[in-house]
Amino acid sequence: MKKPTRLSDFKRVYITPYISKAIVFYREVRKLTQEQLAEASGLSLSAIKRLEAGRKRGGWATSLEDVCMGLKIKLTELIATADRLAVEAAA
């Protein structure tokens, strides 16, 4: 199976809860606190908390790009992880 490389390659995008879980996963792998991720991504601490809780409203696409920059991953990687978590949860 070909690895997705663009956002449009994904058939479905799970913003909540799987994107949130993927953000937490990568933040913990990188051993970052929410405060450190907020600083690295240029977002407020409350925005990071809302994204991780799946409660971010409006502007989430830009916020996800900022979080990915802070985590030093590609947006497609975050979404692929969210998709994998969703598939695992459905199994």
N, C-alpha and C positions, 0 to 999 in steps of 0.2 A: 504494500500500500504506500502510495506517495505521501511524504510528509507535507502537511500544510505549510505554506510559506506566506500567505496573505490572509488578512481578516476575512476576505470574501470566500476563502477556501473552506471555511467552517459552515456546516449545514445549520447549526444552531448555536446560539450564544447564551449561556446561562449567567445572568448577572448576579442573581441571588439564588441559592446560597453558594454556588460553586465558584464563582469568581472571587467571592469573599474568602472562601476557604483556600483558594489558590494563593491569594495575597498573603494570608497568614502563613501558609506553608513556606513560601519563598522568604518571607521576612524572618521566620524562625530558622530556616536553613542558613541564612546570611547572618544569624545571631544579632539581629537588629531589634531595638525596642521600637514601639510605635513612635516615640519622640524622635528617634534617630531616622526612621523612615520618613517622617514628616519633613525633617530638615533636609534630607537627601533629595526628596522629591519636590520640595518647594510648596508643599501643601500644609495646611494647618493640622494640628494634632486632632482636632474634632473631625476634619474631613477624613483622615486616616481611620479613625474609630468608626465613623459612619460607613465607610467603604468595607471595612472588615466585618461590620455587623450587617451589611446588606441593606443599609438604610439611606444610602446616598441618593439624593434627588437632583436631577438636572445636571448637566455638564459632566456626567460620569465618564464619557468617552475620553475627554481631555484629561480628567483626573486619573484615569487608568493609564494613559500614556505617561503622565508624570510619575505615577507610582512605579511603572516599569523602568523608567530612567533611574529612579532611586534604588531599585532592586538590581539594576544592571542586567535586565532581561528584555527580550523583545515582547511586544504585545501579543504576537501570535503564540509565543511560548506560554504566556499566562493563560490565554484562552484554551490552548491545547491541554494544559494541566486541568483547567476547570472542566473541560469536556471529558477528560479521563476520569476525574472524580465523579462526575454525573453518571457516566457509564457504569463505574464500579458500584455506585450507590443503587443503581437500578437492577444490578445483577443479583 
